[in-house]
Structures are given as structure tokens and as C-alpha cells.
Amino acid sequence: MPQRSYIGLFPSIMQLSHYITGQGEKALIFLHPANDDSFVWQLQVNAPVFKDYLCICIDLPGHGKSPQAADYSLPSLGKILAGHIGSLALKEYVIVTLSLGSAVASEALPFLPGCRGLFMTGACLTGQAITPASFMKPFEYGSVLFEADPDDTRLDAYLRGLIFHRDEAVIARMIDAFKRTDPLFRTGLGASVAAGKWNDELASLKKAAIPFAFLFGEKEQIIDYTYLQQQGLNHWRNTIHQLKEAGHLANLDQPDTFNQLLADFLKDIWD
């Protein structure tokens, strides 16, 4: 889609940081969770099963190497993402998300005519009657997500709650990514969520009429996936997929199984 078609919608497109691996006309766009960065996808984009895809890993505003934003509400993040994707001039693509990345992608979806499908892990999507309170589990350290500068003990406990296989090198990388994220992202997102600033993301999925898959780890401590079972959604293969011995970030806990499931989803879309 040529960039000029987005000028009216996004007069000031924020150029986000991204890196690209692989090659091919079929593109995959990877969106990380809150307070992380695009490095979280290393076990996916470097896997042989995706060598024939153009893999684009984007740092959301205030994360990784991307610039800070003035507004970290979900609608604002969605428009920033849509503007950046539009500037990439991709013909068609599938978006792969972790956690909050699912909400940002769904906010952007009405502005993404080239999107062929969504593959969402740990999805946290709002709807007309679905608020964050509808799907958040009572995780003891969940408030860290919205704190500018949590103490190291609580931060460590929060991040360990996101994965099942708690590799110390992985935890150290996640701590570093968290601390490099703009603290105003956390407080800004928290304030906007408290004020109810989000769109009906579930309705956007239904209206888009594209394939979408939901994946959760069986050891998930953050999101209660059952909220998705009553939304009248047309799930890929008619199920919400669960990975054994995996937590909120199932791509890190079970990369091989995750990669194969994603590869099957892509095959169903493009074949």
C-alpha cells in the first residue's frame, strides 16, 4: 500500500524503530508486549521455518529504540502503529502479537487494509462490555505494569510471572528492556486505561473478517482467556490454543511448538 494513501489519516507519521530478517513477498509483522522490545522475537524470526517470509519486528513508541510519544493511550498507539506500517509500503502481511501488542494491533486494524490475519498470544482485548477488569487475573505484581519506577524486587517477581521456564539470562534481558522503556508509557497507559480510553477492539476483529488465532500458555498468570469464549468470534480451527508448560509469553517458553503453530496458521492463510 503506497505511503501517500495514509497522508490524510496520519499527517505526522512517527517513524518507529524496526529490524527486518528474511525475504519474500509475504510479510510478518511482530509486535512485542508492554515494557519489552523487538528482541523478544529472536526465537521466531531466526527459525528456519520462517526463512521465506519478510519478518519485521517493530519497537512500539517509548520502547526499544523507538521515540517517545506524547500520548500512550491505546487509540493513540494504534494510530501510530498504523501510520508506520503504512509507510512500509507492504502489499499484504500477517501481524503476530504478544500481550498488549494484541490490543495495539486491534486498535490499528481499521487502518490496515493489507492485513491478512492476526496471530495473538496472551491477547488482552477490550469490547463494548469487556474492560481490562474482565480478563485480568489477580496477579500479585500486576500493578508493576503501570508503575514508573517499581523497586527491583517487585519488578523481578512481575517478570518471572510472565514465563514458566525462568531462564536467568531471559529474565536479565527482560529487566533491561523494562528499564529502558519510557516510564511515562507505564503511567500514561495506566491513566488512560483508568479513564476508559480504548475502542471496541473485539468489534474491530469481527468487522475486519480476517482469520485470527488466539494462543495462551496453560500456566498463564496474567490473562483469563475465558473472556474470549463468549464473544461470538470465529476462532482459527474453532479453538483457543493452549501450550503446555508455557506462561504469558508462550513464544519464549515453547518456541518450537509456537513456531509450528504459527507456520500452520500462515499456511492456511496463504495457501
C-alpha positions, -999 to +999 in steps of 0.1 A: +000+000+000+017+033-010+025+057+018+006+086+001-027+069+008-021+074+046-012+111+045-048+123+052-051+099+082-016+104+096-002+138+087+027+133+111+038+097+108+061+087+137+089+065+124+093+036+147+124+015+151+122-019+134+145-045+121+140-070+093+151-106+087+143-130+059+130-121+025+099-127+003+067-110-007+048-124+023+055-103+053+051-110+091+049-080+115+058-089+151+046-067+180+062-072+214+044-069+248+044-038+271+078-029+286+098-051+263+112-047+228+115-065+195+143-087+207+117-109+223+110-124+189+145-138+183+135-174+186+109-168+159+124-146+132+156-167+132+138-200+129+143-218+096+105-223+092+102-185+086+131-180+063+109-174+032+090-146+050+099-110+054+099-107+092+095-071+105+099-066+143+087-032+154+095-014+187+064+003+199+066+040+209+087+046+241+101+010+238+135-002+225+149+023+200+116+039+191+110+076+200+087+086+229+051+095+223+031+123+238+001+101+242+003+064+253-034+056+252-044+025+232-061+045+204-030+067+200-007+037+199-029+021+173-028+051+150+010+055+154+014+018+146-009+021+116+010+051+102+043+033+105+030+001+088+016+022+061+049+039+055+065+004+049+045+000+016+037-036+022+013-054-001+000-078+025+010-091+058+001-111+090+005-095+124+019-116+153+015-102+188+022-107+224+000-094+252-006-057+249+006-059+213-027-075+205-047-045+217-025-021+198-028-041+166-066-043+170-068-005+176-048-001+143-068-027+124-094-003+108-064+015+091-046-016+079-062-028+046-032-051+038-036-072+070-044-108+061-046-122+096-037-118+133-019-144+155-023-133+191-006-147+222-019-136+257-044-114+240-060-086+261-087-071+240-114-046+251-150-046+239-183-028+245-188-046+277-153-060+281-129-039+302-094-049+315-111-060+347-129-086+326-098-105+318-070-096+342-062-123+368-055-113+404-017-114+399+001-101+430+026-080+410+003-069+381+004-032+391+041-031+381+028-027+345+016+008+354+044+020+377+070+044+366+098+030+387+090-002+406+116-015+430+138-043+418+123-070+439+088-064+427+100-059+391+118-093+392+087-110+406+065-095+380+087-106+351+091-141+365+053-143+365+053-139+327+072-170+318+072-206+330+108-216+322+126-190+342+160-188+325+181-162+342+195-148+310+160-143+297+149-126+330+180-103+328+172-092+293+136-085+302+147-064+332+169-044+309+142-039+284+117-028+311+141-002+325+149+012+290+111+017+283+099+052+288+085+054+324+058+077+311+045+048+290+035+029+321+019+059+339+003+072+307-011+038+298-024+033+333-041+067+334-057+062+300-070+027+309-084+041+342-102+067+322-116+041+298-097+053+267-100+024+243-121+014+214-141-017+209-112-039+197-133-071+196-157-054+172-128-044+150-118-080+147-153-091+137-157-062+112-123-070+096-135-105+087-099-119+085-085-151+101-073-147+137-058-171+162-056-169+200-029-187+219-023-189+256+001-208+279-015-233+302+005-217+331-008-182+322-009-159+353-019-126+338-050-131+315-081-152+320-087-163+284-123-174+290-135-139+282-129-147+246-153-177+246-185-156+248-177-131+221-191-149+191-156-149+174-147-172+145-116-187+160-090-203+138-096-241+138-125-233+161-105-233+193-084-212+216-049-228+215-031-236+247+006-246+251+017-269+279+044-257+303+041-222+290+032-189+306+021-155+293+050-153+269+045-187+253+068-179+225+097-179+250+086-210+269+078-232+240+094-217+208+093-248+187+056-256+193+048-219+190+066-216+157+050-246+142+015-234+151+022-200+136+036-217+105+004-237+102-017-205+106+003-188+078-001-218+055-038-218+060-040-181+051-017-180+021-024-215+006 
